[in-house]
């Protein structure tokens, strides 16, 4: 079991909590835990992250294919379960189309196929009709989901001034 990080986990870390210049230990921790096989993401997330021209886009572009994993046959086989869950909920057609076109869809399918946990800053909103929320989709297909802060605490990450 490993953790798959969602796009917003990286973006909000860079923008709010763990800016590269202020908390490089966060990014070092990600690299260390990836090396241990604990943290990764998918290539669709990398594509979203490298659209910009900032520290995060450069960081994402520098990661290897072992960090941003490619869609495989197991993921493709798991995708219909995610599709069926979304299609069976009262989302607007636009919300479903956006979800199917997003990295979120493939992140959840990858996690389902490989028994991973999704990490996201999104919060559950089971009454949402205009956006498919990652925690709700994860719950709907039986994929564990947690916040980045829970991940850090659960895995014993500590960033200490030297």
Order of alpha helices (4+ residues) and beta strands (2+ residues): beta-alpha-alpha-beta-alpha-alpha-beta-alpha-alpha-alpha-beta-alpha-beta-alpha
